[in-house]
Amino acid sequence: MDANKPTQVNKLTWLIDKHSEEKDGELLQQLTESIAKMLEQDQDLLLSSLYRMDVSEEKIRRLLESSGERDIATGLAELVLERQMESMRTREKYPQPKIEDEEAAI
């Protein structure tokens, strides 16, 4: 495995986590740049990452069919942000109770 792969995935995760602290435009730009790099260097890793983030395969398929090459990275970044915001809203709507017993948490 290439030494850069975990770093690229971690960078994507980090950028998404920072979303609440940054402006949408700046985050979208940074995420687009990271995705563009992954599109060039390792598409399988990118698709795997999108799958793990639970980005809709149908939306990805539609984007790939309808976008020009320059728009794909931006479109994928928008899909990632959309999915992460949806996940955050779901976690807020259905919070999980904190487990007090450490052994039960394992």
N, C-alpha and C positions, 0 to 999 in steps of 0.2 A: 504494500500500500504506500502511495506517495505521502511524504511527510506533510505536504500542504493540505491534503484532504481534510483532516480533522479541523485544521485551522479555518478553512473556508466555511465548513458547516458551523463551527463555533461562532464565527463572525456573523453569519446570518442570524443565528439564534440571539446573539448579543444585540444586534441591530433591532430586532423585533422587541426584545425586552426593554430597550431604551425608548421605545415608541412613546410612552407616556411622558417622557422627559423632554422630547424634542418636537419640533414643528414637523408636520406631515411631509412637507416638500423636501426638507433636508433628509429625512429618513427614507423617503421614496427614492431620492437620488442615490444615496449610499447603497440601498438595497439593490437598486437597478444596476449599479456598477458591479456589485458582488455577483449578481446573477449573470451579468454579461460575461464576466470572467469565467464563471463556471460553465456557461454555454460554450465558450471557446476551449476550455481545458478539460472538462470532465462532465459531459451531459448526463451520464449515468448517475453520477453522484448528485447532480442537481435534481433529476427526476426522483431519485430515492429520497432526497430531502423534502421535496414537495409532497411525496406520498406520506412521509412520517409526520408532516405538518397537517395532513389531511386536507390538502387543497384538492378541490373537485377535479377529478380526471376529465369529466365532460367539459368543464370550463377551460382546462388546459388544452384539450383537443380543439375546441372551438377557436381559441386564441391562436394556436399554431396554424390552423387552416385559414384564418382570415387576416392575420397580421403580416406585415412586411418584416424582413429580418431585423431591421432596426427597432421595431416596436415590440418584439417578443420579450426582451429583458424587462422593459417597463411594464408590459402587460402582466408578466409573471410576478413582478414585484407588487403590483396592485392586487393581484389575487392572493398573494401571501399576506399582505396587510389586511385585506378584507377578511380572510379566514382567521387570522389571529385576533382581530377585533371581535369577530363572532364568538370565538372561544372565550375571550375575556368577558363578554356579556353573559355567556352561558354560566361561567364560573361565578359571576356576581349574582345571577338569578338563582342558582342552585348551589349555595355554598356547602362545603363538606364540613361536618363537625370535627373539631380537633379531637384526636385520640389521646386520652390521658394516660392510658396504660401502654408503656413502651413495648412490652412484649406482644401486645395485641397488634401493634403497628407493624410488626415484622412479618 
